[in-house]
Amino acid sequence: DYIERALEFGRRACEGLVEAGDIRDYELIVIDDKSTDRTGEIADRLAADDPRIRVIHHERNRKLGGSMKTGFAAATGDLVLYTDADLPFDMAELPRAVRLLRDYDVDIISAYRFDRTGEGSLRAVYTSVYNGLIKALFGVKVRDINFAFKLVRTRIFDHVELRSEGSFIDAELIIRATRMGYEIMQMGVDYFPRTRGESTLSSPGVIVTILREMWSLRTDLESIEKVR
């Protein structure tokens, strides 16, 4: 239900960046995580008409972490923006993020929502508790760490190796990058809750996977050294 709109909004934002001279070229990468609907079919049709669209199909469902790792590995540019296909923010924010990343010479722009009430009170509580837990366990002071708007310099993946397959991947990215000395800047954006479909982020299975991967990262951090 969202994929055509997401690609159109992404194309429009990137064309604006090209016209402004902020970037030279762009690509739109779709990760079809073994979708059971027509997402992959629609994306393939759009890619056939636009060489800047690339579609990667997973042979099995790998959840958020697996999809993000596939996307980051596939990106060929200097910068990569990760987001969800339901576009929880206005893509017109992308030029501001690109300028902040370059003007302040940081490695990651991590956005946070000005107002999270649109996601429901229970999800808002989950998010608050989760952010607090990440701060307490890892010392990372990032608001809204799981929000799907992260602009990243791809060069960090020469050193940052992501391992999570589940929804802990957002936090793992920020935690590993911070531990290695990469600089992160935060920016606030307006939040637009989804109008179709349901999120599975707060399901029991997802929460259990997050806790397991969180514990695994805790034991792995001892071997991480700064590179910047």
C-alpha positions in Angstrom: 0.0 0.0 0.0 2.9 2.4 0.6 5.7 1.4 -1.8 4.8 3.5 -4.8 4.3 6.6 -2.6 7.6 6.0 -0.8 9.6 5.7 -4.0 7.9 8.8 -5.5 8.6 10.9 -2.4 12.2 9.6 -2.3 12.7 10.4 -5.9 11.3 13.9 -5.5 13.6 14.6 -2.5 16.7 13.3 -4.2 16.0 15.2 -7.4 15.8 18.4 -5.3 19.2 17.6 -3.8 20.7 17.0 -7.2 19.3 20.3 -8.5 20.6 22.1 -5.4 24.1 20.6 -6.0 24.1 18.8 -2.6 24.5 15.4 -4.3 25.6 14.3 -7.7 23.4 11.3 -8.1 21.2 8.9 -6.1 19.7 5.4 -6.0 16.5 4.1 -4.4 17.0 0.7 -2.9 14.0 -1.4 -1.9 14.5 -4.4 0.3 11.6 -6.9 -0.2 11.8 -9.0 2.9 10.0 -12.0 1.5 6.8 -10.0 1.4 3.6 -12.0 1.3 1.7 -9.2 -0.6 2.4 -7.5 -3.9 5.2 -5.2 -2.7 8.0 -7.0 -4.5 6.0 -7.2 -7.7 5.1 -3.5 -7.6 8.7 -2.5 -6.8 10.0 -4.6 -9.7 7.6 -2.9 -12.1 8.7 0.5 -10.9 12.4 -0.5 -11.2 11.8 -1.6 -14.8 10.8 2.0 -15.6 13.5 3.8 -13.5 17.2 2.6 -13.6 17.8 4.4 -10.3 15.5 2.0 -8.4 17.1 -1.3 -7.3 15.0 -4.1 -5.7 16.6 -6.8 -3.6 14.5 -9.8 -2.7 15.2 -11.9 0.4 14.6 -15.6 0.0 13.4 -15.7 3.6 12.0 -13.2 5.9 14.9 -11.6 7.9 13.0 -8.9 9.8 14.2 -5.4 10.3 17.8 -6.1 11.1 18.4 -8.4 8.2 16.8 -5.9 5.8 18.8 -3.0 7.1 22.1 -4.9 6.8 21.2 -5.9 3.2 20.4 -2.3 2.3 23.5 -0.8 3.8 25.7 -3.4 2.1 24.0 -2.7 -1.3 24.4 1.1 -1.1 27.0 2.4 -3.5 27.0 6.1 -2.6 28.8 8.1 0.1 25.6 8.6 2.0 22.7 6.3 2.8 19.3 7.2 4.3 17.4 4.3 5.9 13.7 4.5 6.5 10.5 2.4 6.5 8.3 2.3 3.5 5.4 3.8 5.4 7.3 7.1 5.6 6.9 8.2 9.2 8.3 11.6 8.4 8.2 14.2 5.6 10.9 13.3 3.0 11.3 17.1 2.5 13.4 16.9 5.7 16.2 15.0 3.9 17.9 18.1 2.5 18.2 19.5 6.0 19.7 16.3 7.2 22.3 16.2 4.4 23.3 19.8 5.1 23.6 19.2 8.8 25.8 16.1 8.3 28.2 18.0 6.0 28.2 21.4 7.7 28.9 19.9 11.1 31.1 17.1 9.7 29.3 14.3 11.6 28.9 10.7 10.6 25.2 10.0 11.4 22.1 12.1 11.6 19.6 10.4 13.9 16.1 12.0 13.8 13.6 12.0 16.6 9.9 12.7 16.7 8.7 16.0 18.1 5.4 14.3 19.1 4.9 10.6 19.5 1.3 10.6 20.7 0.1 9.6 17.3 1.6 6.1 17.7 -0.7 5.4 20.7 -0.1 5.6 24.4 1.2 2.0 24.8 3.8 2.4 22.1 4.8 5.7 23.5 5.5 4.0 26.9 7.4 1.2 25.2 9.6 3.7 23.4 10.3 5.7 26.5 11.3 2.7 28.5 13.4 1.3 25.7 15.3 4.6 25.2 15.9 4.7 29.0 17.2 1.2 29.0 19.6 1.8 26.2 20.9 4.9 27.9 21.4 3.0 31.2 23.1 0.0 29.8 25.2 1.5 27.1 25.5 5.2 28.0 24.1 6.3 24.7 22.1 9.5 24.9 20.0 9.4 21.8 16.3 10.3 21.7 14.0 8.0 19.9 16.7 5.6 19.0 14.5 3.2 17.0 13.0 5.9 14.8 13.4 5.0 11.1 15.3 8.1 10.0 19.0 7.7 10.0 21.3 9.3 7.5 24.7 7.6 7.5 28.1 8.0 5.8 28.7 4.6 4.3 32.4 4.7 5.1 31.5 3.8 8.8 30.6 0.3 7.6 34.3 -0.3 6.9 34.5 -0.6 10.7 31.0 -0.9 12.1 29.8 -4.5 11.7 26.1 -4.9 12.5 25.0 -8.4 13.7 21.4 -8.0 14.9 18.7 -9.5 12.8 15.8 -8.0 14.7 14.6 -4.6 15.7 17.6 -4.0 18.0 19.5 -3.1 14.8 18.8 0.7 15.2 20.3 0.8 18.7 23.2 -1.4 17.7 24.1 0.9 14.9 24.2 3.9 17.2 25.9 2.1 20.0 28.7 0.6 17.9 29.2 3.8 16.0 29.4 5.8 19.2 31.8 3.3 20.8 34.1 3.6 17.8 34.2 7.4 18.0 31.9 8.3 15.2 30.0 11.5 15.7 26.2 11.6 15.8 23.9 14.6 15.5 20.2 14.5 16.3 17.4 16.5 14.7 13.7 16.7 15.4 11.0 16.0 12.7 7.3 15.9 12.6 5.9 12.4 12.9 3.2 10.9 10.7 1.7 7.6 12.0 0.8 4.9 9.5 -2.7 4.9 8.2 -2.6 1.3 6.9 -1.3 -2.0 8.3 0.0 -2.7 11.8 3.4 -2.4 13.4 4.8 -5.6 15.0 7.6 -3.8 16.9 5.9 -4.2 20.3 4.9 -7.9 19.8 6.3 -10.4 22.5 8.5 -12.2 20.0 10.1 -9.0 18.8 10.7 -7.8 22.4 12.4 -11.1 23.3 14.7 -10.9 20.3 15.6 -7.3 21.2 16.6 -8.4 24.7 18.6 -11.3 23.5 20.5 -9.2 20.9 21.0 -6.5 23.5 22.7 -8.9 25.9 24.9 -10.3 23.0 26.1 -6.8 22.2 26.9 -6.1 25.8 29.4 -8.9 25.8 30.8 -7.9 22.4 31.5 -4.3 23.2 34.6 -5.1 25.2 36.6 -5.8 22.1 35.6 -2.6 20.2 38.2 0.2 19.8 37.8 3.7 18.6 38.7 4.4 14.9 38.0 8.1 14.8 
